[in-house]
Amino acid sequence: METLSTSKRIGVLGGTFDPVHYGHLLLAEGAERAAFLDKVLFMPTHIQPFKQDARVTDDADRVAMLRLAIAGDEKFEVTDVELKRGGVSYTIDSLRRLHAEYGEAEAKWFFIVGADMYLSLGKWREHDSLMREFAFVVGRRPGQYRTEEATERYRREYGTAIVTADNAWADVSSTEIRRRVASGEDIGGLTPDPVIRYIEEHGLYGQG
C-alpha cells in the first residue's frame, strides 16, 4: 500500500456495491470536487450492520465490478479492508485501520456519505468517535434532504469538519438493477457498460 503525503486528502466511500451504479460514481465525483480530494477509496462491506441477514453477491464479483466501473480514473481505487477483516463491517473500525495502514497521521481523511445515511449517524457504532476522528463529505441531491441542522449539531458537539456536495441526480439503486436483471429488463444507463457485460457473462442476479 502506498505511503501518502501529508498534503493528501483522502475520501472513503463505503457500501455493498451489489452492483455498483452511477449513483455511487456521481457521489464519489461530487465529493472529490467539493472536498478537493486527491483520492477516493471505494470500500465494499463484508456484512452491512443494518442488513446482517441480507443475501449479498460474492466478494470477488463485487470487487471486480467496482474495478471495472472506476477503470481509467486515477483518483479512484478499491480497498478490500472490510472484506479481509470479515465479520460485520463497522465504519469506525475500518477507517481506523485504513488510517493506520496508509501510515500518514497528518493526511486528511473524509468519509463520504449520502444525506439519508448522514442523518442516521446517531445509530452507528461509536458515532461520537467517528465524528471526532474523521471529516465528512455529505452528498446531497437538490430538494431531497435538509442537512443543515444535523451539520450544525455535529460541528458543535464533536468539532467535525463537514463538506456538503450537491450531487447530480441519478435515479438508480442496486435493488432496482437486480430486479431488472432478474426480470430480463434493460439496465443500460444505470451502471457502466463493462459492469453490464460482467453481469451478463457471469450470470449474476438470476437473469431471466
C-alpha positions as CSV (number, residue, x, y, z in Angstrom):
1,M,0.0,0.0,0.0
2,E,1.4,3.4,-0.9
3,T,2.6,5.9,1.6
4,L,0.6,9.1,1.5
5,S,2.0,12.6,1.5
6,T,0.8,14.7,4.5
7,S,-0.8,17.1,2.0
8,K,-3.2,14.4,0.7
9,R,-6.9,14.5,1.2
10,I,-8.5,11.0,1.1
11,G,-12.1,10.1,0.7
12,V,-13.6,6.8,1.6
13,L,-17.0,5.6,0.2
14,G,-18.4,2.5,1.7
15,G,-21.3,0.4,0.5
16,T,-22.4,-3.1,-0.5
17,F,-22.0,-2.2,-4.2
18,D,-24.2,-5.0,-5.3
19,P,-23.8,-3.9,-8.0
20,V,-22.0,-0.5,-8.2
21,H,-24.0,2.0,-10.2
22,Y,-23.9,5.6,-11.5
23,G,-25.4,6.9,-8.2
24,H,-22.3,5.7,-6.4
25,L,-20.0,7.2,-9.0
26,L,-21.7,10.5,-9.0
27,L,-21.5,10.7,-5.2
28,A,-17.7,10.0,-5.4
29,E,-17.2,12.5,-8.2
30,G,-19.1,15.2,-6.3
31,A,-17.2,14.5,-3.1
32,E,-13.9,14.7,-5.0
33,R,-14.7,18.1,-6.3
34,A,-16.3,19.6,-3.2
35,A,-13.6,18.5,-0.8
36,F,-10.6,18.7,-3.2
37,L,-9.8,15.1,-2.7
38,D,-6.7,13.6,-4.0
39,K,-8.0,10.0,-3.9
40,V,-11.3,8.2,-3.3
41,L,-11.2,4.7,-1.9
42,F,-14.3,2.6,-2.6
43,M,-14.8,0.2,0.4
44,P,-17.2,-2.7,-0.2
45,T,-18.7,-4.0,3.0
46,H,-18.5,-7.6,4.1
47,I,-21.6,-7.6,6.2
48,Q,-23.7,-4.4,6.5
49,P,-24.5,-3.7,10.1
50,F,-28.2,-2.8,9.5
51,K,-28.8,-5.6,7.0
52,Q,-27.0,-8.5,8.5
53,D,-29.4,-11.1,7.1
54,A,-29.3,-9.8,3.6
55,R,-28.0,-12.1,0.8
56,V,-25.0,-10.5,-0.9
57,T,-23.2,-11.4,-4.1
58,D,-19.7,-12.9,-3.7
59,D,-17.0,-10.5,-2.6
60,A,-14.9,-11.3,-5.7
61,D,-17.7,-10.3,-8.1
62,R,-18.5,-7.1,-6.3
63,V,-14.8,-6.1,-6.3
64,A,-14.4,-7.0,-10.0
65,M,-17.4,-4.9,-10.9
66,L,-16.1,-1.9,-8.9
67,R,-12.8,-2.1,-10.6
68,L,-14.4,-2.1,-14.0
69,A,-16.6,0.8,-13.1
70,I,-13.7,3.0,-11.9
71,A,-11.1,2.0,-14.5
72,G,-9.4,4.9,-16.1
73,D,-9.9,7.3,-13.2
74,E,-6.5,7.6,-11.5
75,K,-8.1,9.1,-8.3
76,F,-10.4,6.1,-7.7
77,E,-9.3,2.9,-6.0
78,V,-10.9,-0.1,-4.4
79,T,-9.9,-1.1,-0.9
80,D,-10.8,-4.6,0.5
81,V,-10.1,-3.7,4.1
82,E,-13.6,-4.8,5.2
83,L,-13.6,-7.9,3.1
84,K,-10.3,-9.1,4.5
85,R,-11.3,-8.4,8.1
86,G,-14.6,-10.3,7.7
87,G,-17.5,-10.2,10.2
88,V,-19.8,-7.2,10.5
89,S,-18.4,-4.1,8.8
90,Y,-18.3,-1.2,11.2
91,T,-17.2,2.1,9.6
92,I,-15.2,3.3,12.7
93,D,-13.1,0.2,12.8
94,S,-12.4,0.3,9.0
95,L,-11.4,3.9,8.9
96,R,-9.1,3.5,11.8
97,R,-7.4,0.5,10.1
98,L,-7.1,2.4,6.8
99,H,-5.6,5.3,8.6
100,A,-3.0,3.0,10.3
101,E,-2.2,1.0,7.2
102,Y,-1.5,4.1,5.0
103,G,0.8,5.3,7.7
104,E,0.3,9.0,7.4
105,A,-1.1,10.6,10.6
106,E,-1.4,14.0,9.1
107,A,-3.3,13.1,5.9
108,K,-6.9,14.4,6.0
109,W,-9.5,11.6,5.8
110,F,-13.1,12.1,4.8
111,F,-15.9,9.6,5.0
112,I,-18.3,10.1,2.0
113,V,-21.9,9.5,2.8
114,G,-25.3,10.3,1.3
115,A,-27.7,12.7,3.1
116,D,-30.0,9.9,4.2
117,M,-27.3,7.9,5.9
118,Y,-25.8,11.1,7.3
119,L,-29.0,11.9,9.1
120,S,-28.9,8.4,10.8
121,L,-25.3,8.6,12.1
122,G,-26.5,8.7,15.7
123,K,-27.4,5.0,15.3
124,W,-23.9,4.0,14.1
125,R,-21.3,2.2,16.2
126,E,-19.2,4.7,18.1
127,H,-20.7,7.5,16.1
128,D,-19.3,10.1,18.6
129,S,-15.7,8.8,17.9
130,L,-16.4,8.6,14.2
131,M,-17.4,12.3,14.2
132,R,-14.5,13.4,16.2
133,E,-11.8,11.4,14.4
134,F,-12.8,11.9,10.8
135,A,-14.1,14.6,8.4
136,F,-17.2,14.0,6.3
137,V,-18.4,14.8,2.8
138,V,-22.2,14.7,2.6
139,G,-23.7,14.1,-0.8
140,R,-27.0,15.9,-1.1
141,R,-29.4,15.9,-4.1
142,P,-31.4,19.1,-4.6
143,G,-34.7,19.1,-2.7
144,Q,-34.0,15.7,-1.2
145,Y,-32.9,16.1,2.4
146,R,-32.2,19.1,4.7
147,T,-28.9,18.5,6.5
148,E,-28.1,22.0,7.9
149,E,-29.5,21.3,11.4
150,A,-27.6,18.0,11.7
151,T,-24.4,19.6,10.4
152,E,-24.6,22.5,12.9
153,R,-25.2,20.0,15.8
154,Y,-22.3,17.7,14.7
155,R,-19.9,20.6,14.4
156,R,-21.0,22.0,17.8
157,E,-20.9,18.7,19.7
158,Y,-17.9,17.0,18.1
159,G,-16.0,19.6,16.2
160,T,-16.5,17.7,13.0
161,A,-15.2,19.0,9.7
162,I,-18.1,18.6,7.2
163,V,-18.2,19.5,3.5
164,T,-21.5,19.4,1.6
165,A,-21.5,18.2,-2.1
166,D,-24.6,18.9,-4.2
167,N,-24.7,16.0,-6.5
168,A,-26.1,15.4,-10.0
169,W,-29.3,13.3,-9.9
170,A,-29.1,9.6,-10.6
171,D,-32.4,7.8,-10.0
172,V,-30.9,4.4,-9.6
173,S,-30.4,1.8,-6.9
174,S,-28.7,-1.6,-6.7
175,T,-32.0,-3.2,-5.7
176,E,-33.6,-1.9,-8.9
177,I,-30.8,-3.1,-11.1
178,R,-31.0,-6.6,-9.5
179,R,-34.8,-6.6,-10.1
180,R,-34.4,-5.6,-13.7
181,V,-31.8,-8.2,-14.4
182,A,-33.8,-10.9,-12.8
183,S,-36.8,-9.9,-15.0
184,G,-34.8,-9.7,-18.2
185,E,-35.2,-5.9,-18.4
186,D,-32.6,-3.5,-19.8
187,I,-30.2,-1.8,-17.3
188,G,-28.4,0.4,-19.8
189,G,-27.6,3.8,-18.4
190,L,-27.8,2.6,-14.8
191,T,-24.3,1.3,-14.5
192,P,-21.2,1.4,-16.8
193,D,-21.2,-0.9,-19.8
194,P,-18.3,-3.0,-18.6
195,V,-20.3,-3.8,-15.4
196,I,-23.3,-4.8,-17.5
197,R,-21.1,-7.1,-19.6
198,Y,-19.7,-8.6,-16.4
199,I,-23.2,-9.3,-15.0
200,E,-24.2,-11.0,-18.3
201,E,-21.0,-13.0,-18.6
202,H,-21.2,-14.3,-15.0
203,G,-24.9,-14.8,-14.9
204,L,-25.4,-12.6,-11.8
205,Y,-28.7,-11.7,-10.2
206,G,-30.8,-14.6,-11.6
207,Q,-31.1,-13.4,-15.1
208,G,-34.4,-14.2,-16.8
